[in-house]
């Protein structure tokens, strides 16, 4: 499992909806890019989601992460984000549309499975 950096590519399930993430910590970097920690992928803007129509709301914001935070590694008390991050969006139908990692943003640092 790879660590996520601020260059990670997260997408809604409709594939074109790109999540804008920003790292909240600056202590730890991989290839000069900040590593994401818990809550960084949450409440982020999603742009480009093609899922819209008269009664359909496109994905515009990420909600809570359901899985993908490290149980072992923390930065300043916050769990790091892994390339297994999956959460929900605010798109329709409510509570069913997920976002997930397409690319971790780095290809060197991994966390071994426990």
C-alpha positions as CSV (number, residue, x, y, z in Angstrom):
1,X,0.0,0.0,0.0
2,X,1.4,3.4,-1.0
3,X,1.2,6.6,0.9
4,X,-0.9,9.4,-0.7
5,X,0.8,12.8,-1.5
6,X,-0.8,16.1,-2.4
7,X,-0.4,15.0,-6.0
8,X,-2.7,12.0,-5.6
9,X,-5.4,11.6,-8.1
10,X,-8.8,10.8,-6.5
11,X,-11.9,10.4,-8.6
12,X,-15.6,10.0,-8.0
13,X,-17.2,6.7,-9.3
14,X,-18.2,8.6,-12.5
15,X,-14.5,8.7,-13.4
16,X,-14.4,12.3,-14.7
17,X,-15.0,13.9,-11.3
18,X,-11.6,14.9,-9.9
19,X,-11.1,15.6,-6.2
20,X,-9.0,18.6,-5.3
21,X,-6.9,17.6,-2.2
22,X,-4.7,19.8,-0.1
23,X,-2.2,18.4,2.5
24,X,-2.8,19.8,6.0
25,X,0.7,18.9,7.3
26,X,4.2,19.9,6.1
27,X,6.4,17.7,8.3
28,X,6.7,14.7,6.0
29,X,7.3,14.7,2.3
30,X,7.9,12.2,-0.4
31,X,9.8,13.5,-3.5
32,X,9.2,17.0,-2.1
33,X,5.5,16.6,-2.0
34,X,3.5,16.6,1.3
35,X,2.0,13.3,2.5
36,X,-1.8,13.4,3.1
37,X,-3.2,12.6,6.6
38,X,-6.6,11.8,8.0
39,X,-9.3,14.2,7.1
40,X,-7.3,15.7,4.1
41,X,-9.5,13.9,1.5
42,X,-12.7,14.9,3.3
43,X,-14.8,18.0,2.5
44,X,-12.9,18.5,-0.8
45,X,-14.2,19.9,-4.0
46,X,-15.0,17.6,-6.9
47,X,-14.9,19.1,-10.4
48,X,-15.9,17.7,-13.7
49,X,-18.5,15.0,-12.5
50,X,-20.6,14.2,-15.6
51,X,-23.5,12.8,-13.5
52,X,-26.2,15.5,-13.8
53,X,-29.7,15.9,-15.0
54,X,-33.1,17.3,-13.9
55,X,-33.3,15.2,-10.7
56,X,-29.6,14.1,-10.5
57,X,-27.0,16.0,-8.5
58,X,-23.4,15.6,-9.7
59,X,-20.7,14.9,-7.2
60,X,-19.3,18.2,-5.9
61,X,-17.9,17.4,-2.4
62,X,-16.2,14.4,-0.7
63,X,-17.7,13.1,2.5
64,X,-16.0,11.0,5.2
65,X,-13.4,8.4,4.3
66,X,-14.8,4.9,5.0
67,X,-11.5,3.0,4.7
68,X,-7.8,3.7,3.8
69,X,-6.3,5.4,6.8
70,X,-3.2,3.7,8.2
71,X,-3.6,1.8,11.5
72,X,0.1,1.9,12.1
73,X,1.7,5.1,10.8
74,X,0.9,8.6,12.1
75,X,2.2,12.1,11.4
76,X,1.8,14.5,14.3
77,X,-0.9,12.2,15.7
78,X,-2.9,11.9,12.5
79,X,-3.1,8.7,10.6
80,X,-1.6,8.8,7.1
81,X,-3.7,8.2,4.0
82,X,-3.0,5.1,1.9
83,X,-3.8,4.3,-1.7
84,X,-6.8,2.3,-0.4
85,X,-8.8,5.4,0.5
86,X,-12.5,5.1,-0.3
87,X,-15.2,7.4,0.8
88,X,-18.6,8.8,-0.3
89,X,-19.5,11.9,-2.3
90,X,-22.6,14.1,-2.1
91,X,-23.8,13.0,-5.5
92,X,-27.0,11.2,-6.2
93,X,-28.3,8.7,-5.2
94,X,-27.3,9.9,-1.7
95,X,-25.0,7.6,0.3
96,X,-24.0,5.4,-2.6
97,X,-21.5,7.2,-4.9
98,X,-17.9,6.6,-3.9
99,X,-14.6,8.3,-4.5
100,X,-11.3,6.4,-4.6
101,X,-7.7,6.7,-5.5
102,X,-6.6,6.4,-9.1
103,X,-3.0,7.3,-8.5
104,X,-1.1,7.8,-5.2
105,X,1.0,10.7,-6.4
106,X,4.2,8.8,-5.6
107,X,5.8,5.5,-6.4
108,X,8.5,4.9,-3.8
109,X,7.1,4.7,-0.2
110,X,4.9,1.8,0.8
111,X,3.4,0.7,4.1
112,X,3.7,-3.1,4.6
113,X,0.6,-4.9,5.6
114,X,0.5,-5.8,9.2
